[in-house]
Amino acid sequence: MDNIGFASLIIIIVTLVCSYWGFKRAVFFEKYLFEIDRILIDKEFVRLISSGFLHVGWLHLFFNMTTLYFFSGGLEHIMGSSYFLLIYFLGLIGGNLFSLFVHRQHGDYSAVGASGAVSGIVFANIALFPHYEISLFVFFIPSWLYGFLFIIISIYGIRSKTSNIGHEAHLAGAIVGMLISILLQPSYAFANILPVMLLLIPSVFFIYMIIKNPNFLLIDNYFFNKHSGYTIDDLYNTRKVEKQREVDRILDKINKQGLNSLTKKEKNALDEFSSK
């Protein structure tokens, strides 16, 4: 692909800075990560975007930014920086919204990473250049085959929950990126209609099944066993009681030992409760 574009470079730099700051500052990391309760209950919708600029470690960060680097140049050159950014951020938001839907009853589920956005860029490339060859260890395969394998692995990962990888965000981000690139460059998509449909049909059908029949995802996994039967109202009430108990404990500590006895974390919790 072509050299990296300006928008891609800015995204990589900002993500590197934010991720590094998240590595160093736990408060910053916790404030902006993707967390179900914080978004659905506390309405902190900024986390749908901010979580894409945080990563769990250097390897996670390196993999996402390296992938973005290799796949961004050609796409930004054809689309322009504005449309490139549109694909990137809608892939990020779309991936997180689908993850939010899948895990809507898992209040303690959290995630970070630009994987949904990067998947959107990768699959936008695949839609436009399905025969572009990708290196897979010592083998070279066409990008459409890479995309097909990616979709199969993502669907299996969502269903099985064999790891803590956010496969649902990857899959949804990929589909959003592909659809937007098709809308913006329909001539490319029609010229490659067979590989594009090979990728879109199983993905869209799988997402449709999840929306139409949520029980499709109710399989034996950690989150289902732990949270089955809970609703957002249940989570809200439980969390409200827990917060009240924590505040009561802090106030009791102030009464017995004075204000100076509070830790920084306790003071922050009291300030947060007072502001609400």
ZIZIVEN-V888156 format. One record per pair of residues at least 6 apart in sequence whose ideal C-beta (glycine too) atoms are under 7 Angstrom apart, sorted by the first residue. I is the first residue (numbers start at 0). GAP is how many residues later the second one is. If there is no record, write none. Layout:
# ZIZIVEN-V888156
i->I gap->GAP
i->I gap->GAP
This chain:
# ZIZIVEN-V888156
i->0 gap->69
i->0 gap->70
i->0 gap->72
i->0 gap->73
i->1 gap->71
i->1 gap->72
i->1 gap->75
i->2 gap->70
i->3 gap->65
i->3 gap->68
i->3 gap->69
i->4 gap->67
i->4 gap->68
i->4 gap->71
i->4 gap->72
i->4 gap->76
i->4 gap->79
i->5 gap->75
i->6 gap->69
i->6 gap->74
i->6 gap->77
i->6 gap->78
i->7 gap->60
i->7 gap->64
i->7 gap->68
i->10 gap->57
i->10 gap->77
i->11 gap->53
i->11 gap->56
i->11 gap->57
i->13 gap->39
i->14 gap->38
i->14 gap->50
i->14 gap->99
i->15 gap->49
i->17 gap->35
i->17 gap->36
i->18 gap->34
i->18 gap->35
i->18 gap->36
i->18 gap->42
i->20 gap->7
i->21 gap->6
i->21 gap->7
i->21 gap->32
i->28 gap->25
i->31 gap->15
i->31 gap->18
i->31 gap->19
i->31 gap->22
i->32 gap->14
i->32 gap->18
i->32 gap->21
i->32 gap->77
i->32 gap->79
i->33 gap->13
i->33 gap->17
i->33 gap->62
i->33 gap->76
i->33 gap->77
i->33 gap->78
i->34 gap->12
i->34 gap->75
i->35 gap->64
i->35 gap->67
i->35 gap->68
i->35 gap->70
i->35 gap->71
i->35 gap->73
i->36 gap->70
i->36 gap->198
i->36 gap->202
i->37 gap->6
i->37 gap->9
i->38 gap->6
i->38 gap->8
i->38 gap->9
i->38 gap->61
i->39 gap->64
i->39 gap->192
i->40 gap->191
i->40 gap->194
i->40 gap->195
i->40 gap->198
i->47 gap->45
i->47 gap->48
i->47 gap->49
i->48 gap->40
i->48 gap->43
i->48 gap->44
i->50 gap->45
i->50 gap->60
i->50 gap->61
i->51 gap->40
i->51 gap->61
i->51 gap->62
i->51 gap->64
i->51 gap->65
i->53 gap->58
i->54 gap->6
i->54 gap->9
i->54 gap->57
i->54 gap->58
i->55 gap->56
i->59 gap->53
i->63 gap->49
i->63 gap->50
i->63 gap->51
i->63 gap->54
i->66 gap->51
i->66 gap->55
i->67 gap->50
i->67 gap->53
i->70 gap->50
i->70 gap->51
i->70 gap->54
i->71 gap->49
i->73 gap->51
i->73 gap->55
i->74 gap->9
i->74 gap->46
i->74 gap->49
i->74 gap->50
i->75 gap->8
i->77 gap->50
i->77 gap->107
i->78 gap->105
i->82 gap->101
i->85 gap->94
i->86 gap->33
i->86 gap->34
i->86 gap->37
i->86 gap->90
i->86 gap->93
i->86 gap->94
i->87 gap->29
i->87 gap->32
i->87 gap->33
i->88 gap->28
i->89 gap->30
i->89 gap->86
i->89 gap->90
i->90 gap->25
i->90 gap->26
i->90 gap->28
i->90 gap->29
i->90 gap->30
i->90 gap->82
i->90 gap->85
i->90 gap->86
i->91 gap->22
i->91 gap->24
i->91 gap->25
i->91 gap->81
i->93 gap->22
i->93 gap->78
i->93 gap->79
i->93 gap->82
i->94 gap->21
i->94 gap->24
i->94 gap->74
i->94 gap->75
i->94 gap->77
i->94 gap->78
i->95 gap->20
i->95 gap->73
i->97 gap->70
i->97 gap->71
i->97 gap->74
i->98 gap->12
i->98 gap->67
i->98 gap->69
i->98 gap->70
i->101 gap->66
i->101 gap->108
i->101 gap->115
i->102 gap->6
i->102 gap->120
i->104 gap->122
i->104 gap->125
i->104 gap->126
i->105 gap->117
i->105 gap->121
i->106 gap->128
i->108 gap->114
i->110 gap->55
i->110 gap->58
i->114 gap->51
i->114 gap->54
i->114 gap->55
i->115 gap->53
i->115 gap->54
i->115 gap->56
i->115 gap->57
i->116 gap->56
i->118 gap->51
i->118 gap->54
i->118 gap->55
i->118 gap->58
i->119 gap->53
i->119 gap->54
i->119 gap->56
i->119 gap->57
i->120 gap->56
i->121 gap->52
i->122 gap->24
i->122 gap->51
i->122 gap->54
i->122 gap->55
i->123 gap->53
i->123 gap->54
i->123 gap->56
i->123 gap->57
i->124 gap->18
i->125 gap->17
i->125 gap->18
i->125 gap->21
i->125 gap->52
i->125 gap->73
i->126 gap->51
i->126 gap->54
i->126 gap->55
i->126 gap->62
i->126 gap->69
i->127 gap->53
i->127 gap->57
i->127 gap->60
i->128 gap->14
i->129 gap->12
i->129 gap->13
i->129 gap->14
i->129 gap->62
i->129 gap->65
i->129 gap->66
i->130 gap->11
i->131 gap->11
i->132 gap->7
i->132 gap->8
i->132 gap->9
i->133 gap->6
i->133 gap->7
i->133 gap->9
i->133 gap->12
i->135 gap->10
i->143 gap->51
i->143 gap->54
i->143 gap->55
i->146 gap->52
i->147 gap->50
i->147 gap->51
i->149 gap->24
i->150 gap->20
i->150 gap->48
i->150 gap->51
i->150 gap->52
i->153 gap->13
i->153 gap->16
i->153 gap->17
i->154 gap->16
i->154 gap->51
i->156 gap->6
i->156 gap->8
i->156 gap->10
i->157 gap->9
i->157 gap->10
i->157 gap->13
i->158 gap->60
i->160 gap->60
i->160 gap->61
i->170 gap->32
i->174 gap->28
i->174 gap->29
i->177 gap->21
i->177 gap->22
i->181 gap->7
i->181 gap->14
i->188 gap->7
i->208 gap->7
i->209 gap->6
i->209 gap->7
i->217 gap->6
i->242 gap->30
i->245 gap->23
i->246 gap->23
i->246 gap->26
i->249 gap->12
i->249 gap->16
i->249 gap->19
i->249 gap->20
i->252 gap->8
i->252 gap->9
i->253 gap->8
